[in-house]
Amino acid sequence: MLEIGTDYVLDNEPCYNLSELNLMSPQSKLRRYRVYIVIRGDRMAKHMEDLGPAKMFHSDEFRIPGGVVNGRRIDIEHTVAELRDIADTLRESNGFNKRELVGKRAHSIHSNGN
């Protein structure tokens, strides 16, 4: 699905995805951006918020899904405000154990070399 650009998001908008990524700015400096993909009508809209120099952030980059594609339909489970709260918690906790995301079973498979 093609997304359009937008210069704002609203707290109560359905949010398909929120990411915090280190990207080059137009001035060729590495900066941390918060990237929202919201649903407006029947289209996805992308908004990028500059959070500052990437070196100020000690947490890893991350993506938080707020919805899923279900056939030809997108089911949204979260709003902009909800995903922003989750992102703030992740960033302030200085990251997380990535192995927790895949569970013990996946870790034991990789540990056994299978």
Backbone torsions as a table, in degrees:
resi	resn	phi	psi	omega
1	MET	NA	131.4	179.5
2	LEU	-77.3	137.0	179.1
3	GLU	-108.9	150.8	175.8
4	ILE	-103.0	161.6	176.8
5	GLY	-90.4	152.9	176.0
6	THR	-145.2	152.0	-179.8
7	ASP	-100.4	10.8	176.7
8	TYR	-158.0	158.5	169.0
9	VAL	-134.8	154.9	178.5
10	LEU	-109.5	145.6	-177.3
11	ASP	-55.0	-35.1	-174.7
12	ASN	-93.6	6.3	179.2
13	GLU	-72.5	144.3	173.7
14	PRO	-65.5	130.1	-174.3
15	CYS	-118.5	117.4	-178.9
16	TYR	-75.9	-33.8	-175.6
17	ASN	-161.5	143.7	170.4
18	LEU	-130.1	130.4	179.3
19	SER	-128.2	148.8	166.5
20	GLU	-119.5	117.3	-172.5
21	LEU	-131.3	146.6	172.3
22	ASN	-90.6	115.5	-176.2
23	LEU	-133.2	157.7	176.3
24	MET	-74.5	134.7	177.2
25	SER	-81.9	169.9	175.4
26	PRO	-59.4	-21.7	178.1
27	GLN	-91.8	13.6	178.4
28	SER	62.6	37.1	174.7
29	LYS	-116.2	143.3	179.2
30	LEU	-78.4	120.6	-176.2
31	ARG	-131.5	158.0	175.7
32	ARG	-93.8	127.4	177.6
33	TYR	-117.8	141.1	169.5
34	ARG	-99.9	122.6	-175.2
35	VAL	-114.5	120.4	178.6
36	TYR	-104.9	137.8	167.3
37	ILE	-117.2	109.4	-178.6
38	VAL	-109.6	163.6	177.5
39	ILE	-105.2	120.4	176.6
40	ARG	-121.5	110.4	-175.5
41	GLY	65.9	-119.5	178.3
42	ASP	-112.4	22.1	-177.8
43	ARG	-125.5	153.2	171.1
44	MET	-89.2	140.9	177.1
45	ALA	-127.5	138.1	-176.8
46	LYS	-110.1	132.3	176.0
47	HIS	-128.2	134.0	178.6
48	MET	-115.4	128.1	179.7
49	GLU	-114.2	122.9	179.5
50	ASP	-79.3	117.6	-178.8
51	LEU	-94.4	-11.2	178.9
52	GLY	125.9	-176.6	-179.7
53	PRO	-58.8	135.9	-177.9
54	ALA	-59.5	-31.9	-177.5
55	LYS	-65.8	-14.9	177.6
56	MET	-79.0	-11.2	-174.9
57	PHE	-107.8	125.5	-178.5
58	HIS	-96.6	-14.2	179.8
59	SER	-83.0	154.2	176.4
60	ASP	-68.5	161.7	170.8
61	GLU	-65.2	153.2	179.2
62	PHE	-154.2	162.6	174.9
63	ARG	-130.3	137.2	178.9
64	ILE	-121.9	114.7	177.8
65	PRO	-73.4	140.2	176.9
66	GLY	-116.5	-3.1	-179.6
67	GLY	-164.0	174.2	-179.4
68	VAL	-136.6	151.9	174.1
69	VAL	-84.8	127.2	-178.4
70	ASN	-124.1	86.8	-174.8
71	GLY	70.1	-119.8	178.8
72	ARG	-96.5	3.5	-176.2
73	ARG	-113.2	150.3	173.6
74	ILE	-110.2	121.4	176.6
75	ASP	-97.5	119.0	-178.7
76	ILE	-100.8	131.1	-178.1
77	GLU	-108.3	-16.7	-173.2
78	HIS	-137.0	158.5	175.3
79	THR	-100.3	171.4	175.2
80	VAL	-54.7	-48.8	-177.0
81	ALA	-61.4	-41.1	-179.7
82	GLU	-64.6	-45.6	180.0
83	LEU	-69.1	-34.2	176.7
84	ARG	-63.0	-41.6	177.4
85	ASP	-61.9	-42.4	178.0
86	ILE	-63.4	-43.9	-180.0
87	ALA	-62.1	-43.2	178.8
88	ASP	-61.4	-41.0	178.7
89	THR	-64.1	-45.5	178.7
90	LEU	-60.1	-46.7	-177.4
91	ARG	-66.2	-43.1	-177.8
92	GLU	-71.5	-21.1	179.4
93	SER	-84.8	8.3	-178.8
94	ASN	57.7	42.6	175.2
95	GLY	92.3	-166.7	-176.2
96	PHE	-156.8	164.6	176.9
97	ASN	-79.4	110.8	-175.9
98	LYS	-62.6	-25.2	178.3
99	ARG	-66.3	-24.1	177.8
100	GLU	-65.4	-24.9	-178.2
101	LEU	-72.4	-30.0	-176.9
102	VAL	-100.7	-10.8	175.8
103	GLY	85.6	167.9	-176.9
104	LYS	-66.8	-37.2	-177.6
105	ARG	-61.2	-46.1	179.6
106	ALA	-63.9	-38.7	179.0
107	HIS	-63.8	-42.3	-178.6
108	SER	-68.9	-32.9	176.7
109	ILE	-63.7	-47.0	-179.9
110	HIS	-67.3	-34.7	179.9
111	SER	-67.0	-32.0	-179.0
112	ASN	-84.6	-3.8	179.5
113	GLY	78.6	11.3	178.8
114	ASN	-88.2	NA	NA
